[in-house]
Amino acid sequence: MTPILLLFGLGLLLIVAEVFIPSLGVLGLLASLCIIGAVVWAFTISNAFGGQVLLAAAVFVPLLIALAFKL
């Protein structure tokens, strides 16, 4: 479970970095892959945990993007 949360956290960190570092979308692509990978991996463990990670992604990704643009 810890690697899934670390992968998810890395994806969130990369989203914030994409806003501040011009990378032509490379960091955004890596962030998307990390978050999608974390969600898929969580669903392989259990449906309940996968749903929780998916819900966290649906809440935190737009929130972090809005906060990063605000800064």
N, C-alpha and C positions, 0 to 999 in steps of 0.2 A: 504494500500500500504506500509506503514511503517513496519509492521511485515514481509512482504515479503523481503524487503531490509535488514532488520536485520538478517533474516534467511540466506539470501545469503551472507551477510558479515561474519556471523558466520562460514559458510562453507568455505569461503576463508581463514579465520583465522585458522581453523582446518587443512587446507591443508598445510599452512606454519608450523604449530606446528608438523605435521606428519614428516616433513623433519628433524626437530631438536630433537624431542622426540621419542625414539624408543618405539613404542606401538604395534608392531606386526600387524599393519594394522587397529587397532581399530579406531584411529583418522581419517584415510583415509576413512574408511567405514562411519563414522559419517559425515565427510565432504561431501561425495558423497550423502548421504541421505538428508543433509541440502540443497544442491544445487539443487538436483532433486526435492525436496519438494517445494522449492521456485519457480522453473520453472513451475511445475504443478499448484501450487497455483496462479501464475501470469496468466496462461492460463485460469483459471476459472473466472478471472476478465474480461479479454478481450484478444482477439487474438493478438492485436498489442502490448500490454504490455507484454504478454508472449513471443512474438518474440524478444522484446527488452531485456528481462532478459536472454533468451536463447543465444542471440548474445553476451551479456556481459559475460556469462559463457564461451562461446567458445573463447573469447578473454582473459579474466582475469585468468582463471584456468591454461592454459599452461604458461602464462607470469609469474604468481606467482611461479609456480613450478620451472621454469628456474631461476628466481631470487633467490629463496630460496637455490637451489643447488649451485648457484654462490657464495652465502655468506658462 
